[in-house]
Amino acid sequence: MLRLAFMLNRHLPRMAGLAMVPLIRGLFLLARALGPERASAVGGALFRLVGPWLPSHRTALANLRAAFPGRDEAALRGIALAAWENLGRTGAEYAHLDRLFDYDPADPATQRMEVEGIDHFYALRDDGRPGLVFASHLANWELPAICAQKFGLETTAVFRPPNNPAAARLVQEVRRATMGGLAASGPGAAFAMQGVVERGGHLGQLIDQHFTRGVVVEFFGRPCLVNPLLAKLARHYECPVHGARVVRRHGVRFRLELTPPLDLPRDASGAIDVQGAMQAMTRVLEDWVREEPGQWLWMHRRWRPAMLPKPKAPRDAPAREPGETAPAAQANVTSQPPAPALS
């Protein structure tokens, strides 16, 4: 019996994931049958109804209270509901990613998409150099990678697979049918991404999630950890870094924006400063979120104070007696030093 219980405990998550495959595929087919507009509306309405009952709703409200301390509770709850609706719409729109990006420069008025900064796309495509693009979980965050493929920009998108195996498999199928190269985050991913840049390709990454081994930046006035990979690549290869965001205008109509290359801070040697570069990118993201707070993914734990690096005492600091506290100036948490360049 103990052996049977051990085997069930070991394989139950996989069995549950397999059982979800027909359900998720059924929902996908239903969304496909509804069409883009109706599927997006149904998904948004469903998540707006169910979202506030989920545990992650408390996380969203806590994040909003910390980010916007001057706003009243009703306004914050309204933003949270809008964020749930956007998430539901984005999930339903996976069934229609091959239809959503229908931008035609010759006739932009009739399309679901409008694009600002299209000249930057062409410059990235034609300059013969590698390039980096950072983005955020705003509106439908899958669209920049689709845009890159539509305009012939050889781009590898870095993504984090969903935890559910059935959802991960389906999302990967959809992405491979609509996007260029894909690189799943995880062990060994950094080497694959470095290879993309070495070959003169372009790399896109969402940089607004917690990264345990990251560098410290400020986001809405609070320290958090961010993946420094793009800054390290920019430092090592001296390639341009652009920001891409999507704004949901209404329903399934979007505006995609690509910024000019950022002027990133440099250290005393003239090389790009990794921590400073990630702070510059994060500052752009914060401006975007402030403009459209109801379109960002507030439900994830972006700020994790317990995981911030602890301050290091100076090497020449005098030994203290047991029970003696450190001076206040040394007790403050400080940012990590700039990460070294890629070797």
FENLIN-V274193 format. One record per residue. N is the residue number from 1. SS is DSSP state (H for helix, E for strand, - for the rest). OMEGA is omega in degrees with one decimal (* if undefined). BURIAL is b if it has 9 or more other ideal C-beta (glycine too) atoms within 8 Angstrom, else e. Layout:
n=N ss=SS omega=OMEGA burial=BURIAL
n=N ss=SS omega=OMEGA burial=BURIAL
This chain:
n=1 ss=- omega=179.6 burial=e
n=2 ss=H omega=179.2 burial=e
n=3 ss=H omega=178.2 burial=e
n=4 ss=H omega=178.8 burial=e
n=5 ss=H omega=178.9 burial=e
n=6 ss=H omega=-179.4 burial=e
n=7 ss=H omega=178.7 burial=e
n=8 ss=H omega=-179.5 burial=e
n=9 ss=H omega=-178.1 burial=e
n=10 ss=H omega=-172.7 burial=e
n=11 ss=H omega=-176.9 burial=e
n=12 ss=H omega=178.6 burial=e
n=13 ss=H omega=179.8 burial=e
n=14 ss=H omega=179.6 burial=e
n=15 ss=H omega=178.5 burial=e
n=16 ss=H omega=178.4 burial=e
n=17 ss=H omega=178.3 burial=b
n=18 ss=H omega=179.4 burial=b
n=19 ss=H omega=-179.6 burial=e
n=20 ss=H omega=-175.2 burial=b
n=21 ss=H omega=-179.2 burial=b
n=22 ss=H omega=179.4 burial=e
n=23 ss=H omega=-177.9 burial=b
n=24 ss=H omega=178.3 burial=b
n=25 ss=H omega=176.4 burial=b
n=26 ss=H omega=177.4 burial=e
n=27 ss=H omega=177.9 burial=e
n=28 ss=H omega=180.0 burial=b
n=29 ss=H omega=177.4 burial=b
n=30 ss=H omega=178.4 burial=b
n=31 ss=H omega=178.6 burial=b
n=32 ss=H omega=-178.7 burial=b
n=33 ss=H omega=-178.7 burial=e
n=34 ss=H omega=-175.1 burial=e
n=35 ss=- omega=-174.1 burial=e
n=36 ss=H omega=-174.3 burial=b
n=37 ss=H omega=-176.7 burial=e
n=38 ss=H omega=179.5 burial=e
n=39 ss=H omega=179.1 burial=b
n=40 ss=H omega=-179.7 burial=b
n=41 ss=H omega=179.6 burial=b
n=42 ss=H omega=178.6 burial=b
n=43 ss=H omega=178.6 burial=b
n=44 ss=H omega=-179.9 burial=b
n=45 ss=H omega=-178.8 burial=b
n=46 ss=H omega=-178.8 burial=b
n=47 ss=H omega=176.8 burial=b
n=48 ss=H omega=179.0 burial=b
n=49 ss=H omega=-173.0 burial=e
n=50 ss=H omega=-173.7 burial=b
n=51 ss=H omega=-177.4 burial=b
n=52 ss=H omega=178.7 burial=b
n=53 ss=H omega=-177.3 burial=e
n=54 ss=- omega=-179.9 burial=e
n=55 ss=- omega=-178.3 burial=e
n=56 ss=H omega=175.8 burial=b
n=57 ss=H omega=177.1 burial=b
n=58 ss=H omega=176.2 burial=e
n=59 ss=H omega=-179.9 burial=b
n=60 ss=H omega=-179.2 burial=b
n=61 ss=H omega=177.9 burial=b
n=62 ss=H omega=177.6 burial=e
n=63 ss=H omega=-178.6 burial=b
n=64 ss=H omega=179.0 burial=b
n=65 ss=H omega=-180.0 burial=b
n=66 ss=H omega=-177.7 burial=b
n=67 ss=H omega=-177.6 burial=b
n=68 ss=- omega=-175.2 burial=b
n=69 ss=- omega=-178.0 burial=e
n=70 ss=- omega=-176.5 burial=e
n=71 ss=- omega=-179.2 burial=e
n=72 ss=- omega=-173.7 burial=e
n=73 ss=H omega=-179.8 burial=e
n=74 ss=H omega=178.8 burial=e
n=75 ss=H omega=-179.9 burial=b
n=76 ss=H omega=178.0 burial=b
n=77 ss=H omega=176.2 burial=b
n=78 ss=H omega=177.1 burial=b
n=79 ss=H omega=179.7 burial=b
n=80 ss=H omega=177.9 burial=b
n=81 ss=H omega=178.0 burial=b
n=82 ss=H omega=178.7 burial=b
n=83 ss=H omega=176.2 burial=b
n=84 ss=H omega=179.4 burial=b
n=85 ss=H omega=179.6 burial=b
n=86 ss=H omega=178.9 burial=b
n=87 ss=H omega=178.3 burial=b
n=88 ss=H omega=177.3 burial=b
n=89 ss=H omega=-178.4 burial=b
n=90 ss=H omega=178.1 burial=b
n=91 ss=H omega=179.9 burial=b
n=92 ss=H omega=-177.5 burial=b
n=93 ss=H omega=175.7 burial=b
n=94 ss=H omega=179.9 burial=b
n=95 ss=H omega=-173.6 burial=b
n=96 ss=H omega=-178.5 burial=b
n=97 ss=H omega=179.0 burial=b
n=98 ss=H omega=-179.3 burial=e
n=99 ss=H omega=-171.3 burial=e
n=100 ss=H omega=-177.2 burial=b
n=101 ss=- omega=-177.3 burial=b
n=102 ss=- omega=-175.9 burial=e
n=103 ss=- omega=176.3 burial=b
n=104 ss=- omega=-178.5 burial=e
n=105 ss=- omega=-178.8 burial=e
n=106 ss=- omega=-177.3 burial=e
n=107 ss=- omega=-173.6 burial=e
n=108 ss=H omega=-173.2 burial=b
n=109 ss=H omega=-174.7 burial=e
n=110 ss=H omega=-171.7 burial=e
n=111 ss=- omega=173.0 burial=b
n=112 ss=- omega=-174.8 burial=b
n=113 ss=E omega=163.9 burial=b
n=114 ss=E omega=-173.7 burial=b
n=115 ss=E omega=173.0 burial=b
n=116 ss=E omega=-178.6 burial=e
n=117 ss=- omega=-177.9 burial=b
n=118 ss=H omega=178.2 burial=b
n=119 ss=H omega=178.1 burial=e
n=120 ss=H omega=174.6 burial=b
n=121 ss=H omega=-179.1 burial=b
n=122 ss=H omega=179.2 burial=b
n=123 ss=H omega=177.5 burial=e
n=124 ss=H omega=-176.9 burial=b
n=125 ss=H omega=-167.3 burial=b
n=126 ss=H omega=-174.2 burial=e
n=127 ss=- omega=177.2 burial=e
n=128 ss=- omega=-178.2 burial=e
n=129 ss=- omega=171.6 burial=e
n=130 ss=- omega=179.5 burial=b
n=131 ss=E omega=-177.2 burial=b
n=132 ss=E omega=179.7 burial=b
n=133 ss=E omega=175.6 burial=b
n=134 ss=E omega=-178.1 burial=b
n=135 ss=E omega=-174.9 burial=b
n=136 ss=- omega=178.2 burial=b
n=137 ss=- omega=178.7 burial=e
n=138 ss=E omega=178.7 burial=b
n=139 ss=- omega=173.7 burial=b
n=140 ss=- omega=-171.7 burial=b
n=141 ss=- omega=177.0 burial=b
n=142 ss=- omega=-169.8 burial=b
n=143 ss=H omega=179.0 burial=b
n=144 ss=H omega=179.4 burial=b
n=145 ss=H omega=177.8 burial=b
n=146 ss=H omega=177.8 burial=b
n=147 ss=H omega=-179.5 burial=b
n=148 ss=H omega=179.9 burial=b
n=149 ss=H omega=-179.1 burial=b
n=150 ss=H omega=-176.7 burial=e
n=151 ss=- omega=174.3 burial=b
n=152 ss=- omega=178.9 burial=e
n=153 ss=- omega=-178.5 burial=b
n=154 ss=- omega=-173.6 burial=b
n=155 ss=E omega=171.6 burial=b
n=156 ss=E omega=-179.4 burial=b
n=157 ss=E omega=176.7 burial=b
n=158 ss=E omega=-177.8 burial=b
n=159 ss=E omega=175.4 burial=b
n=160 ss=- omega=-177.0 burial=e
n=161 ss=- omega=174.5 burial=e
n=162 ss=- omega=-179.3 burial=e
n=163 ss=- omega=-179.8 burial=e
n=164 ss=- omega=-176.8 burial=b
n=165 ss=H omega=-179.4 burial=b
n=166 ss=H omega=178.7 burial=b
n=167 ss=H omega=-179.4 burial=b
n=168 ss=H omega=-179.1 burial=b
n=169 ss=H omega=-178.0 burial=b
n=170 ss=H omega=179.3 burial=b
n=171 ss=H omega=179.4 burial=b
n=172 ss=H omega=178.4 burial=b
n=173 ss=H omega=-178.7 burial=e
n=174 ss=H omega=-178.6 burial=b
n=175 ss=H omega=-178.1 burial=b
n=176 ss=H omega=-179.9 burial=e
n=177 ss=H omega=-172.6 burial=e
n=178 ss=H omega=-174.0 burial=b
n=179 ss=- omega=175.9 burial=b
n=180 ss=- omega=179.2 burial=b
n=181 ss=E omega=179.9 burial=b
n=182 ss=E omega=176.8 burial=b
n=183 ss=E omega=179.3 burial=b
n=184 ss=E omega=177.3 burial=b
n=185 ss=- omega=-178.8 burial=e
n=186 ss=- omega=-179.6 burial=e
n=187 ss=- omega=179.1 burial=e
n=188 ss=- omega=-176.7 burial=e
n=189 ss=H omega=-177.1 burial=b
n=190 ss=H omega=179.6 burial=e
n=191 ss=H omega=177.8 burial=e
n=192 ss=H omega=-179.8 burial=b
n=193 ss=H omega=177.0 burial=b
n=194 ss=H omega=178.2 burial=b
n=195 ss=H omega=178.1 burial=e
n=196 ss=H omega=-177.9 burial=b
n=197 ss=H omega=179.1 burial=b
n=198 ss=H omega=179.3 burial=e
n=199 ss=- omega=179.5 burial=e
n=200 ss=- omega=-179.7 burial=e
n=201 ss=- omega=-178.0 burial=b
n=202 ss=E omega=-174.8 burial=b
n=203 ss=E omega=176.5 burial=b
n=204 ss=E omega=-177.0 burial=b
n=205 ss=E omega=170.1 burial=b
n=206 ss=E omega=-172.3 burial=b
n=207 ss=- omega=-175.0 burial=b
n=208 ss=- omega=177.0 burial=b
n=209 ss=- omega=-179.3 burial=b
n=210 ss=- omega=176.4 burial=b
n=211 ss=- omega=-169.7 burial=b
n=212 ss=- omega=-177.1 burial=e
n=213 ss=- omega=-174.6 burial=e
n=214 ss=- omega=174.8 burial=b
n=215 ss=E omega=-176.0 burial=b
n=216 ss=E omega=172.5 burial=b
n=217 ss=E omega=174.3 burial=b
n=218 ss=E omega=178.0 burial=b
n=219 ss=E omega=-172.9 burial=b
n=220 ss=- omega=174.9 burial=e
n=221 ss=- omega=-178.7 burial=e
n=222 ss=E omega=-179.0 burial=b
n=223 ss=E omega=176.2 burial=b
n=224 ss=E omega=-177.7 burial=b
n=225 ss=E omega=-177.5 burial=b
n=226 ss=E omega=177.7 burial=b
n=227 ss=- omega=-175.9 burial=b
n=228 ss=- omega=-171.1 burial=b
n=229 ss=H omega=-177.3 burial=b
n=230 ss=H omega=179.6 burial=b
n=231 ss=H omega=178.3 burial=b
n=232 ss=H omega=178.7 burial=b
n=233 ss=H omega=178.2 burial=b
n=234 ss=H omega=179.4 burial=b
n=235 ss=H omega=-174.4 burial=b
n=236 ss=H omega=-173.5 burial=e
n=237 ss=H omega=179.6 burial=b
n=238 ss=- omega=-179.4 burial=e
n=239 ss=- omega=-177.5 burial=b
n=240 ss=E omega=178.6 burial=b
n=241 ss=E omega=179.4 burial=b
n=242 ss=E omega=172.5 burial=b
n=243 ss=E omega=178.2 burial=b
n=244 ss=E omega=175.2 burial=b
n=245 ss=E omega=175.8 burial=b
n=246 ss=E omega=175.1 burial=b
n=247 ss=E omega=175.5 burial=b
n=248 ss=E omega=-179.6 burial=b
n=249 ss=E omega=171.8 burial=e
n=250 ss=E omega=-179.8 burial=e
n=251 ss=- omega=-179.5 burial=e
n=252 ss=- omega=173.5 burial=b
n=253 ss=E omega=-170.0 burial=e
n=254 ss=E omega=168.7 burial=b
n=255 ss=E omega=177.5 burial=b
n=256 ss=E omega=-178.1 burial=b
n=257 ss=E omega=172.8 burial=b
n=258 ss=E omega=-177.5 burial=b
n=259 ss=- omega=167.0 burial=b
n=260 ss=- omega=177.1 burial=e
n=261 ss=- omega=-179.2 burial=e
n=262 ss=- omega=172.5 burial=b
n=263 ss=- omega=-172.0 burial=e
n=264 ss=- omega=179.8 burial=b
n=265 ss=- omega=-178.5 burial=b
n=266 ss=E omega=179.8 burial=b
n=267 ss=- omega=-175.6 burial=b
n=268 ss=- omega=-179.5 burial=e
n=269 ss=- omega=-178.7 burial=e
n=270 ss=- omega=178.8 burial=e
n=271 ss=- omega=178.6 burial=e
n=272 ss=E omega=178.9 burial=b
n=273 ss=- omega=-171.6 burial=b
n=274 ss=H omega=-178.6 burial=b
n=275 ss=H omega=179.4 burial=b
n=276 ss=H omega=178.6 burial=b
n=277 ss=H omega=178.9 burial=b
n=278 ss=H omega=175.9 burial=b
n=279 ss=H omega=178.8 burial=b
n=280 ss=H omega=177.9 burial=b
n=281 ss=H omega=-179.2 burial=b
n=282 ss=H omega=178.2 burial=b
n=283 ss=H omega=175.7 burial=e
n=284 ss=H omega=178.6 burial=b
n=285 ss=H omega=-179.2 burial=b
n=286 ss=H omega=177.2 burial=b
n=287 ss=H omega=178.8 burial=e
n=288 ss=H omega=-177.5 burial=b
n=289 ss=H omega=178.2 burial=b
n=290 ss=H omega=179.4 burial=e
n=291 ss=H omega=-176.9 burial=e
n=292 ss=- omega=-174.9 burial=b
n=293 ss=H omega=-179.6 burial=b
n=294 ss=H omega=-179.5 burial=b
n=295 ss=H omega=179.4 burial=b
n=296 ss=E omega=-175.9 burial=b
n=297 ss=- omega=-177.7 burial=e
n=298 ss=- omega=-170.9 burial=b
n=299 ss=- omega=-179.4 burial=b
n=300 ss=- omega=-175.8 burial=b
n=301 ss=- omega=-178.6 burial=e
n=302 ss=- omega=-178.0 burial=b
n=303 ss=- omega=-179.5 burial=b
n=304 ss=- omega=-173.8 burial=b
n=305 ss=H omega=-177.1 burial=e
n=306 ss=H omega=-177.5 burial=e
n=307 ss=H omega=178.0 burial=e
n=308 ss=- omega=-179.3 burial=b
n=309 ss=- omega=178.6 burial=e
n=310 ss=- omega=178.3 burial=e
n=311 ss=- omega=177.9 burial=b
n=312 ss=- omega=178.1 burial=e
n=313 ss=- omega=177.5 burial=e
n=314 ss=- omega=-177.9 burial=e
n=315 ss=- omega=-177.5 burial=e
n=316 ss=- omega=-179.8 burial=e
n=317 ss=- omega=179.9 burial=e
n=318 ss=- omega=178.2 burial=e
n=319 ss=- omega=-179.3 burial=e
n=320 ss=- omega=176.5 burial=e
n=321 ss=- omega=177.1 burial=e
n=322 ss=- omega=179.7 burial=e
n=323 ss=- omega=179.9 burial=e
n=324 ss=- omega=-177.7 burial=e
n=325 ss=- omega=177.9 burial=e
n=326 ss=- omega=175.2 burial=e
n=327 ss=- omega=-175.8 burial=e
n=328 ss=H omega=-177.3 burial=e
n=329 ss=H omega=-178.9 burial=e
n=330 ss=H omega=-175.5 burial=b
n=331 ss=H omega=-178.8 burial=e
n=332 ss=- omega=175.5 burial=e
n=333 ss=- omega=-178.9 burial=e
n=334 ss=- omega=179.0 burial=e
n=335 ss=- omega=175.4 burial=e
n=336 ss=- omega=175.1 burial=b
n=337 ss=- omega=179.9 burial=e
n=338 ss=- omega=179.3 burial=b
n=339 ss=- omega=-178.4 burial=b
n=340 ss=- omega=177.9 burial=e
n=341 ss=- omega=178.1 burial=e
n=342 ss=- omega=178.9 burial=e
n=343 ss=- omega=* burial=e
